Structure formats: structure tokens, C-alpha cells
Amino acid sequence: MEIAEQGKQDSVASPHDALVDELEKRIEPTDAEAERDLAIGNRLGNWKSIVSFGLAVVIFVFVILYLKRNIDPHALWQRLKTLNIGLFLGAFAVYYLTFPLRGFRWKMLLQNAYRESGSHAVDDMSIRGLTEIIYISWFVNCVVPAKLGDLYRAYLAKLWARVSWTKTIGTVMAERIVDILVLSFLLALTGFVAFHNKLGHISTILLLGLGLAAAGITALVLMKTLSARIRNRLPDRFAHKYAAFEEGTLHSFKRVPSLLALTAVIWLLEGGRLQLVFLSLGLHSSHISSVPFAPMLFFALGTAVLTTIPFTPGGLGLVEAGLLGMMIYLGIPKVDAAAVVLVDRVLSYYSVAFFGFLVYLLSKRSHFRHPV
């Protein structure tokens, strides 16, 4: 009789369990909800994506009209024909080396955020798998606007390790803040060292980078100091979501020196990519700056700032126009600048869009299914 009663009690959920289940549903979306909200097919056909690609086309039209008026197409083709394939492949290798480093950094952030709970699940996540997810997210950012790939990335991590989606979004936010802090410092340093007397109109890039850094620091300070007040003012559903997001963001900031050093290496490699693109076309920057490598790092960081503008997928159009304008303004011949933009965007955008699509199709970590 007692055994039967015990079984009956075990078969009935307690009010506490029911409350927990309800809160989990509120904090974390169901797979069906996430699939509906984040599915790439749905996003590609919505009006926001169509408008963003339309804006990119408009920008490209203006760039092409400028090139037709100011650059001899034959001279541009002759410059492109000088491309050294070996150095170009070297730029490709340097660029793609940044992805496993980003995967390693993300694991550090996840371990920081989940140190008190869920650490075993995070420890079992391989750097290779995290790198794969990051690459898929970059592909998503190449085809849809508003950095949807960041949300997609967090959700794929949730499916893999059954961690909190909202909390994992916090680790992605922390990563973005670390990126912006290091990027803005290096951008200001290289800009003033290499082009202190030529900044002029491109100081907008510096101000945008510094503004993003200030916004990131302000967000962290407010999140830390006003935590209780923010939670109390939010409805229960959003308070629990915010609490998970806040924990994921703030708890990620451990081992900060290692995170900053690793991020600096990533950005230096981005500059190395652009340096090899220049060399592959037989170009040098000694005529625009006496400081070696600084101009390349400045250009690479400047384009990274432009990709943060969420109006077009992956900065399409904005990056091409911005990089071309920066280089011409700082003294690089128009034909050479146009050739660099074309070759570099083959690496930094079109290769990700192409190979990322293949990884997206073939990866066991995409398509909203739990990988084996």
C-alpha cells in the first residue's frame, strides 16, 4: 500500500515542478519557436532581408558609377592579372586561422559563464565544434541583416550541449564587447601613428569605434550597478530572461588578460590578411606611411567597424565603399585600391558565403537538430 501511494505521489508533478516548467518555457523558447524565428529560409524571404540587399545593391551602383568615371577598367584588369596566387592563398590561410582562435576564445567565455552551473556540459564542447558553429553564424550574417547569426550561434550551442540560450547570448555579447574594446584601441593607435596628419574625414571611423567601445563599457557598468533595479522593473517573464542574459555577460569577464591577448592576436591576423592581399597584388604601403604594417591593420580594423552597422548583410556594400574611400583618401592610387577591395572581399565575404553555405548544409550542428 505504501509503495502504491509512493508511486502515485511520484507520478504527480508538484506545484513547484509545475512552476519550474512554466518558467523554463518562458525563459527558453521551444525548438519550434526558435526554428520559426531563426530559420534562414524564412529570414531570407522577409521584407527586412529584401530591403537590406536592396540597400547593398544601391551602394554598389554608386561604387560602380564612381569606378567607371574615375578608373580605367583595362588598368584594373591588368592589376588583377598580377595577383600572386601563392600569397593570395597565404592571406586565405591567415584569415581562416582566426576561426579556431575565435572558437577557443568562445570556449573560454562559456567556461567563465558556466563555471558555477553547467560546467561539465561546456567542458565537453570541443573547440572544433565551437569553431564550426561560429563559421555557420558568420555565413548567416552574410545572408541576413541585423547580426542574426549571433542568435543562431547561441541556439546551436543550446542544442548541442543543452545550455541556456539566453545565457549563451550573454557570452556572445561579452565577446562582442571584448572585440570592440581591443579593436577601438588598436584602431586609434594605428590611426594616430600612421596617419596622424591625414585623418580628416576618416576620423568618423575612429569616432564610431570609440563610440562602440564607450557604449560597451557603459552597458557593462549599468548592468553591474543597476542589476536589481532593472530586474524589479521588468515583468517576471522578461526579468528571468534578463537575469540569465546578465549572468552570461558579466560572468564571462574572467581571465580578462588572456581574453584581451587572444583578441589582439585575432585582430593582428586580420591585419596580416590585408597585408598579404596587398603583397599578392605587388603593392606596398611605404608611400602612405613610414610605419610598417600599421596602415594594413588600420584598414582591416576600419572595415570591421563598418560590419557592425546592421543595415546590410555582412556589411555588403558598406565595407566595399568604406574601404575604397579610406584607401583613396589616404593616398593609395584608385586602381590599386579597387583591386585590393575586390580581392579582399573575395576572402572576407564571398568565401564565407560560399564555404559557409556548404558547411551549413553538411554540418551536424546546423538545421536545429541535436548533433550526435
NORDA-V710143 format. One record per backbone hydrogen bond with DSSP energy under -1.0 kcal/mol. CO is the residue of the C=O (numbers start at 1). NH is the residue of the N-H. Records with the same first field share a line. If there is no record, write none. Layout:
CO: NH ; NH
//
This chain:
1: 5
2: 6
3: 7
4: 8
5: 9
6: 10
7: 11
14: 18
15: 19
16: 20
17: 21
18: 22
19: 23
20: 24
21: 25
22: 26
23: 27
24: 28
30: 34
31: 35
32: 36
33: 37
34: 38
35: 39
39: 43
40: 44
41: 45
46: 50
47: 51
48: 52
49: 53
50: 54
51: 55
52: 56
53: 57
54: 58
55: 59
56: 60
57: 61
58: 62
59: 63
60: 64
61: 65
62: 66
63: 67
64: 68
65: 69
66: 70
67: 71
72: 76
73: 77
74: 78
75: 79
76: 80
77: 81
79: 82
80: 83
84: 88
85: 89
86: 90
87: 91
88: 92
89: 93
90: 94
91: 95
92: 96
93: 97
95: 98
97: 101
98: 102
99: 103
100: 104
101: 105
102: 106
103: 107
104: 108
105: 109
106: 110
107: 111
108: 112
109: 113
110: 114
118: 122
119: 123
120: 124
122: 125
126: 130
127: 131
128: 132
129: 133
130: 134
131: 135
132: 136
133: 137
134: 138
135: 139
136: 140
137: 141
138: 142
140: 143 ; 144
147: 150
148: 152
149: 153
150: 154
151: 155
152: 156
153: 157
154: 158
155: 159
156: 160
157: 161
158: 162
164: 168
165: 169
166: 170
167: 171
168: 172
169: 173
170: 174
171: 175
172: 176
173: 177
174: 178
175: 179
176: 180
177: 181
178: 182
179: 183
180: 184
181: 185
182: 186
183: 187
184: 188
185: 189
186: 190
187: 191
188: 192
189: 193
190: 194
191: 195
195: 198
199: 202
200: 203
201: 204
202: 205 ; 206
203: 207
204: 208
205: 209
206: 210
207: 211
208: 212
209: 213
210: 214
211: 215
212: 216
213: 217
214: 218
215: 219
216: 220
217: 221
218: 222
219: 223
220: 224
221: 225
222: 226
226: 230
227: 231
228: 232
229: 233
235: 239
236: 240
237: 241
238: 242
239: 243
240: 244
241: 245
242: 246
243: 247
244: 248
245: 249
246: 250
247: 251
250: 253
252: 254
255: 259
256: 260
257: 261
258: 262
259: 263
260: 264
261: 265
262: 266
263: 267
264: 268
265: 269
266: 270
267: 271
268: 272
269: 273
270: 274
271: 275
272: 276
273: 277
274: 278
275: 279
276: 280
277: 281
278: 283
279: 282
280: 84
285: 288 ; 289
293: 297
294: 298
295: 299
296: 300
297: 301
298: 302
299: 303
300: 304
301: 305
302: 306
303: 307
305: 308
306: 309
310: 146
312: 315
313: 316
315: 319
317: 321
318: 322
319: 323
320: 324
321: 325
322: 326
323: 327
324: 328
325: 329
326: 330
327: 332
328: 331
333: 337
334: 338
335: 339
336: 340
337: 341
338: 342
339: 343
340: 344
341: 345
342: 346
343: 347
344: 348
345: 349 ; 350
346: 351
349: 353
350: 354
351: 355
352: 356
354: 358
355: 359
356: 360
357: 361
358: 362
359: 363
//
